[in-house]
Amino acid sequence: MIQRPPGMGAFHFVVLSRLRAAQLMRGCIPKIARDHHKAMVVAQLEVASGKIASLWNTPDAAASPAAVDASDGASLVPVNPES
């Protein structure tokens, strides 16, 4: 079982992971080693490790140029784009 980050609600974790899994299935490069895991597990591991964050409920969400994808109704950003 993958533990969600402290301070993140279960619903937020699930929705954020689902959006990231959709990106991975469309061909985005994973931020962690994929090994033999499916896209959903990789997405959950990325969110749990803090490598992916959301722009929900932030004042500058609409103005951020770092958004990876907004086609699913929310924006996901890599926490550290160089890694």
N, C-alpha and C positions, 0 to 999 in steps of 0.2 A: 504494500500500500504506500502510495506517495503522499507525504505530508505536505500540506500547503504552508506557505510562508506565514509567520506570525502576523496577526493584524489583518489578514486577508480573509474575507468571508468565504464560505463554501461555494455560494452561488457565483461570486466574482471569479473564484479560481476555476470553476467549471466552464464558465462562459469564455474567459480569457484563454483557457487551454483549447477550447473548441475552435476559437478564431485562429489561434496559432496553428492548430492541426490542419485547418483548411489551407492556410498559407503553405505549410509544408507539403501538402498533397498537390498544390499548384506548382511546386518546384522551388520554393525558397530554400536557402541553405540552412541546415540546422546549426544551432549554436553549441550543441554538445555532440559527442560521438553517437552516431545512430545505432551502431552495432546491429542487432537483429530485432530491434523494437519497431512497432508500428508507429505511424505518425502521431496518434493520440497520446501514446506513452511518452514519446519524445517531447511533445508539446507540454505535457504535464511536468516532466523533468526540467524543462527549460524555465517554466514559470516558477516551479518550486525552488530552483536554484537561484532565482533572481535575475536570470539573463534576459527575460522578457518582462516588460511592464506595460501597463495600459495608460492611456491619456484620459481616461474617464475621470470626471470630477476635478479636473485641473483647470485653472483659469485661462491658461494659454493653450488649451487643447487644439483649438481651431487654427492657431497661428504657427504651430510647430512644424518646421520643415522636415523633422526627423521621422515623421510617420511612415511606417513601412507599407501599410495598406489600410484604406478606409472604406473599401467596397462592402464590407460586412456590417457596416453601421458603427464600428468602433475603430480606433486607431491603436496599433501595437507598435511599440518602439523597442529596439534592442537597447539594453541598458548601457552596454559598452560596444559600440559599432566596430572597434578595432579588433575585438577578440572573436 
